[in-house]
Amino acid sequence: MSNQNNQYNVCPKVVPANKKSTIAIKPPFSFYAFKPDRQYEIVHYPVDYSERNGRDEKNCTFTAYPKDGILYVELYFEGEQEHIIYVNDITGGGKREIGVFSIYSLEKDLYNRRPYKGDMHMHTYYSDGLDSPAYVAASCRKVGLDFMAITDHGKYEPSIEAQQAYQGVDIDLRIFRGEEVHPPRNPLHIVNFGGSFSVNEMFEKDRDTYIREVADIEREIAGEVRQEPERYQLASAIWCFDKIRQGGGLGIFCHPFWRIHNGYYISTLLTEYLYEKQPYDALELIGGYHRHELDSNILQVASYHEQRAKGRKIPIVGVTDAHGCDTGELFGWYYTIVFSPSLKFEDLRDSIKDFYSVAVEAVPGERKVAHGEFRLVKYALFLLREVLPQHDEICLNEGNLMIEYIKDNNDAKKQLEKLKGGVDSLYSSYWTQL
């Protein structure tokens, strides 16, 4: 199938399922405008199925007439699926293919959400990263993210610094608070995404309370978890995830199959208990692994599907765990697409917990791969091909200006304000209004 995105502007690209919608196909230049004295053949194929028309081309073929150089096509979009639309120019000598276009129809629950890209696990020079919080935030926008959080090891303040760096300008990137939580005597890595307070500081300020409350949890689970040190580690994790939720945050279980020099960084026994008890809010399904470490992501995906086969529903995210923006590796390679009603933190958090997210691998030179529930993966693959490239171009411009802003470029603020709402405007044109 050919892709005509660079030649024609097609709006909308996403429509409600089981309804009629009108698609406008606009040529890039007036020279290519659809001719008012011509009729155009439309052949419409639903990719998955069609109870109304089957796959008989006669039942899928229609005639359309242009207006003011734009071709308007009204079609019934059956079911939740991708639709292929062929446009042919009918002349006395036959017909000539003008283009092939893709539209996606969605059920109401998913149609009322928009795809937002984010990364909620990365580091700055306040822990073991290379860059400042402000620079990391700007770089996130450059690579097409709609939201992000700094999650330095044991530190919450750098995420606040990232927010404060842009208080003087109204930007579209959402910068949230976060930290990577490291409980005492527990190797497990946990991300506190968006919590209103630091869990790490609780270890420092009141270690006795932590020890006492974790011991209480250990006694509660002693009958189910007899092994040490896994019983303590699980109890400690339960305590941490509970505190993150108390702060309104999302607790993420990080890189379960991270391979260090002497094996996986936590025991597979602890991983099994975490799957069974599921004290976390989301699983880091795709983590920030270098090319030589990609086996870990393969294992995490295989493990996830095995757990799904056992009947477990597991919210998922994809992250870079990046330690530098300009190293040429990791940064921008992995991310989460959250299908959310808005970019408000509560909507993003709840959408992830309600299983409206996919984890994406975008390793340079490789085909982009989305992981998660089948329904969402199908839709995400369409978005990665048909919608998000245009989204990313808008973000790139804004990210470059954010970098200029923190360099004290006086014009950057005005230019950013002019670009405000660019992604919202794009999405308004690509989604019809119910």
Order of alpha helices (4+ residues) and beta strands (2+ residues): beta-beta-beta-beta-beta-beta-beta-beta-beta-alpha-beta-alpha-beta-alpha-beta-beta-beta-alpha-alpha-alpha-beta-beta-beta-alpha-beta-alpha-beta-beta-alpha-beta-beta-alpha-alpha-alpha-alpha
